[in-house]
Amino acid sequence: MTDDHSTKGAYVKTGETFDRDMNYIPDRIVTSDTEVDEDTPRWPVEADRYRLVVARACPWANRAIIVRRLLGLEDAFSIGYCGPTHDQRSWTFDLDPGGVDPVLGIERLQEAYLKRYPDYPRGITVPAMVEVASGEVVTNDFPWITHDFFSEWTEFHRDGAPDLWPADVREEMDEVMHRIFTEVNNGVYRCGFAGSQESYESAYERLWTAMDWLEERLTDRRFLMGDTITEADVRLFTTLARFDAVYHGHFKCNRNKLAEMPALWGYARDLFQTPGFGDTIDFEQIKRHYYFVHEDLNPTQIVPAGPDTSGWASPHGRESLGGRPFGDGTPPPPPMQA
């Protein structure tokens, strides 16, 4: 079964439960003193060697865009943006002049995958780190990509970069992020790509149990782990930003809208209005991707005109809970051009 950041196969299998394929290219980009599993290929941290390829439409790629912004890694590696739609072959660079990525010189991300693996058997996914000189994909393992941005690229972090993995909450944070991934990030897809009424209703129940847990958790704390933003917040935000625009209707996650949950809606707006978050969101690209690509769910490919997104800029009142979004750090500067 595939999803929005993959480009292989159908989305809904009749009678089946959605099961995300988590087999990604396991390579990691790490410093020389970092220990990795002996079976994990390693690449050196080196400025200007790699290009991060993303799509603003994809929540998994959106994580990488945000973390790169927060940590100030714009000068360490460049970024390339795919368009919001793709076919079964690959994401494409149709936003660039001539439909060609200006750094990699390719029309399809697939070309970087096939250059390294001529018989690559899986979907072509974003985010992906690509070695510029060889034009070969290095890794598309999205959880490790952002983790290593924080832990391995420290030499290139901007002054004032926030601590996205605070040592004093890491154990609990791992548990929180695991639940967010299985029940929310992945839970909306489990609803949307359910192949039977039974699997849909089970997925729906799991999703809303987790959403209610988050609503309660965020009622008296400003961010998921307390007073400051962590990667847990990044991982939840990308799903919340797409909830009312896509998941509520397109994926049938329609018990209520995000805007009808006071704590979660305030929290989402708080992050959206924080530098590094809302400036990475393009609601039109998000809607065009889901409603155009998922022909199983929307065979007409009509993209809805709504919802009204102006509410994201409305006051959220979360300052009353205290906290400092960046801790001892500082907000990132305005976005640089790609």
HUPEVEN-V881334 format. One line per field, one symbol per residue. psi: psi as a letter, one per 20 degrees, with the letter a starting at -180 (. if undefined). burial: b if it has 16 or more other C-alpha atoms within 10 Angstrom, else e. A space follows every 10 residues. Layout:
psi=???
burial=???
This chain:
psi=qrahjrkpar hpopiqppop oknroiqqor rhjpprqhio qqqqppqjhr ppprphhphh hhghgggggh iljhihqrpp prrirraigq qrliiqpjkp pighkqhphh hhghhhnhkp iaqoqqqppp pgghjqqgqj nhhhghghgg hhkhhjqqpj pqoimphijg ghhggghggg ghhfghhhhh ghjpjrgghg hgggggghgh hhgggghjhj qhrhjciqpr hhhghgghgh highhghggh jklkgrqgij ogghgggghg ghjppifhii pnhghgghgg hghmhhhmhi kppqharpjh hhjqphjihi ibrohjcjaq qqrqqqq.
burial=bbbbbbbbee bbeeebbbee eeeebebbbb beeeeeeeee ebeebeeebb bbbbbbbbbb bbbbbbbbbb bbbbebbbbb bbbbbbeeeb bbbbeeeebb beebebbbbb bbbbeeeeee ebbbbbbbbb bbeebbbbbb bbeebbbbbb ebbeebbbeb bbbbbeeeee eebeeebeeb bebbbbbbbb bbbbbeeebb eebbbbbbeb beebbebbbe bbbbbbbbbb bbbbbbbbbb bbbbbbbbeb bbbeeeebbe eebbbbbbbb bbbebbbbeb bebbbbbbbb bbbbeebeee beeeeeeeee ebeeebebee eebbbbbebb bbeeeeee
